[in-house]
Amino acid sequence: MKCVTEGGKEKPWWENNVVLVFVIIGLPIVGLISNGVLSLIGFNTSEFPTMFSTDFFMTDLFIKLLTLPIGVFLLRALLRRVHIE
């Protein structure tokens, strides 16, 4: 996946801030949506193990939102290093 800059040059996907934000906060959002859909269907999500509970995903989302700026820079630096090597 490539993104195009103003000069017409293609950049790797990890240079796009929006994609990085979705990668970082994607799991808690998907987990919360899954728990919501399952509870709408009729499953008792309160009986799920702690790893799949709504509280876990809310805590994970809150922590990721707090550390999002640092996470974006670290993930981008890591992917640049892997891409160069």
TORVEXRO-188008 format. One record per residue (C-alpha): residue number from 0; residue in three letters; y, z, x. Coordinates in pm, 1 decimal, always signed. Each point is the difference from the previous one (the first is absolute). Layout:
N
pt k=NUM, r=ALA, north=Y, up=Z, east=X
...
This chain:
85
pt k=0, r=MET, north=+0.0, up=+0.0, east=+0.0
pt k=1, r=LYS, north=+330.9, up=-104.6, east=+149.6
pt k=2, r=CYS, north=+356.4, up=+56.1, east=-110.3
pt k=3, r=VAL, north=+281.5, up=-242.3, east=+75.5
pt k=4, r=THR, north=+333.5, up=+112.4, east=+145.8
pt k=5, r=GLU, north=+339.6, up=-158.5, east=-52.5
pt k=6, r=GLY, north=-40.1, up=-220.7, east=+308.3
pt k=7, r=GLY, north=-322.6, up=-146.4, east=-136.2
pt k=8, r=LYS, north=-220.1, up=+186.6, east=+249.7
pt k=9, r=GLU, north=-313.4, up=+164.3, east=-130.5
pt k=10, r=LYS, north=-50.3, up=+369.9, east=+61.7
pt k=11, r=PRO, north=-324.6, up=+196.0, east=-33.2
pt k=12, r=TRP, north=-51.8, up=+197.9, east=-321.3
pt k=13, r=TRP, north=+64.7, up=+334.1, east=+170.5
pt k=14, r=GLU, north=+358.9, up=-102.1, east=+71.4
pt k=15, r=ASN, north=+70.1, up=-0.1, east=-374.9
pt k=16, r=ASN, north=+117.6, up=+346.2, east=-111.1
pt k=17, r=VAL, north=-108.1, up=-46.3, east=-361.8
pt k=18, r=VAL, north=-358.9, up=-82.3, east=+97.2
pt k=19, r=LEU, north=-14.5, up=+303.2, east=+229.6
pt k=20, r=VAL, north=+126.6, up=+230.0, east=-273.3
pt k=21, r=PHE, north=-267.3, up=-128.9, east=-238.3
pt k=22, r=VAL, north=-269.2, up=+47.1, east=+264.5
pt k=23, r=ILE, north=+109.9, up=+357.1, east=+69.9
pt k=24, r=ILE, north=+38.3, up=+125.3, east=-358.6
pt k=25, r=GLY, north=-259.4, up=-227.1, east=-159.4
pt k=26, r=LEU, north=-297.5, up=+238.8, east=-2.7
pt k=27, r=PRO, north=+165.5, up=+288.8, east=-186.9
pt k=28, r=ILE, north=+148.9, up=-239.2, east=-257.3
pt k=29, r=VAL, north=-337.6, up=-167.6, east=-57.3
pt k=30, r=GLY, north=-167.7, up=+341.8, east=-23.9
pt k=31, r=LEU, north=+248.4, up=+126.0, east=-257.5
pt k=32, r=ILE, north=-30.9, up=-316.8, east=-207.0
pt k=33, r=SER, north=-380.8, up=+19.7, east=+17.8
pt k=34, r=ASN, north=+0.8, up=+362.8, east=-115.1
pt k=35, r=GLY, north=+235.2, up=-89.4, east=-282.8
pt k=36, r=VAL, north=-213.9, up=-290.9, east=-116.5
pt k=37, r=LEU, north=-318.1, up=+207.3, east=+21.3
pt k=38, r=SER, north=+155.3, up=+279.8, east=-204.5
pt k=39, r=LEU, north=+118.7, up=-253.2, east=-259.7
pt k=40, r=ILE, north=-353.8, up=-137.1, east=-25.9
pt k=41, r=GLY, north=-129.9, up=+350.2, east=-62.4
pt k=42, r=PHE, north=-122.6, up=+132.1, east=+332.9
pt k=43, r=ASN, north=+79.8, up=+361.8, east=+79.9
pt k=44, r=THR, north=+177.7, up=-47.0, east=+332.7
pt k=45, r=SER, north=+45.2, up=+374.1, east=+49.2
pt k=46, r=GLU, north=-371.9, up=+20.8, east=+82.7
pt k=47, r=PHE, north=+32.0, up=-247.2, east=+287.7
pt k=48, r=PRO, north=-35.9, up=+132.8, east=+355.1
pt k=49, r=THR, north=+323.6, up=+113.0, east=+163.7
pt k=50, r=MET, north=+13.5, up=-315.5, east=+208.0
pt k=51, r=PHE, north=+44.9, up=-209.9, east=-316.4
pt k=52, r=SER, north=+225.4, up=+235.8, east=-196.0
pt k=53, r=THR, north=+347.4, up=-84.6, east=-120.5
pt k=54, r=ASP, north=+143.4, up=+289.6, east=+201.7
pt k=55, r=PHE, north=-140.6, up=-148.8, east=+319.7
pt k=56, r=PHE, north=+156.2, up=-340.8, east=-67.8
pt k=57, r=MET, north=+333.9, up=+157.8, east=-98.5
pt k=58, r=THR, north=+5.4, up=+204.3, east=+320.8
pt k=59, r=ASP, north=-97.2, up=-304.3, east=+205.3
pt k=60, r=LEU, north=+274.7, up=-207.6, east=-161.8
pt k=61, r=PHE, north=+261.5, up=+273.1, east=+57.2
pt k=62, r=ILE, north=-92.1, up=+37.9, east=+367.5
pt k=63, r=LYS, north=-0.4, up=-375.5, east=+54.9
pt k=64, r=LEU, north=+339.6, up=-37.0, east=-165.7
pt k=65, r=LEU, north=+140.4, up=+274.5, east=+224.3
pt k=66, r=THR, north=-136.9, up=-159.4, east=+315.4
pt k=67, r=LEU, north=+46.6, up=-363.5, east=-106.2
pt k=68, r=PRO, north=+272.5, up=-93.4, east=+252.2
pt k=69, r=ILE, north=-201.0, up=+139.7, east=+291.0
pt k=70, r=GLY, north=-318.9, up=-160.1, east=-130.9
pt k=71, r=VAL, north=+158.2, up=-344.4, east=-25.2
pt k=72, r=PHE, north=+119.0, up=+11.8, east=+360.5
pt k=73, r=LEU, north=-330.6, up=+135.4, east=+132.9
pt k=74, r=LEU, north=-213.5, up=-249.3, east=-192.1
pt k=75, r=ARG, north=+219.9, up=-289.8, east=+109.0
pt k=76, r=ALA, north=-12.9, up=+111.3, east=+365.2
pt k=77, r=LEU, north=-378.2, up=+36.1, east=-14.2
pt k=78, r=LEU, north=-47.1, up=-343.4, east=-155.1
pt k=79, r=ARG, north=+236.5, up=-160.8, east=+250.9
pt k=80, r=ARG, north=-201.3, up=+150.1, east=+284.2
pt k=81, r=VAL, north=-326.9, up=-127.0, east=-148.6
pt k=82, r=HIS, north=+150.7, up=-344.3, east=-63.2
pt k=83, r=ILE, north=+128.3, up=-27.5, east=+359.9
pt k=84, r=GLU, north=-332.5, up=+100.8, east=+154.2
